[in-house]
Amino acid sequence: MTEKLSWYSARLLFESRIDASTQPLFEERVVLIRSDLGVEDAEKKARKLGQASELEYQSAEHEIVAWRFKELLDIVQLNEAKIGEGSEVYHHYLKADEVEQIRESLKPGSL
């Protein structure tokens, strides 16, 4: 008997703006979603989680900072029946130039 896979990993994109004149700041967040109903249900749950994660607060400079859910970038079904230490939580294939872009974006001061 085969156990039905039910874990998905979703890449969510959030955007923050302080006001219309500032450049937006983006956050990519990877979250785990559990669904025994399939990928469409997992996508629905991921979008709902993204919307529920929207946040607004006042900064130390007394500016209103708003984080808004922009989109579900990707969702993949995981090959793990049980999630624990060492479990794969996301996978995505990259070309060499994409790896270099990621390296550059992760360097200190790249924001």
Buried (B, 14 or more C-beta within 10 A) or exposed (E): EEEEEBBBBBBBBBBBBBEEEEEEEEEEBEBBBEBEEEEEBBBBBBBEBBEEBEEEEEEEEEEEBEBBBBEBBBBBBBEBEEEEEEEEEBEEEEEEEEEEEEEEEEEEEEE
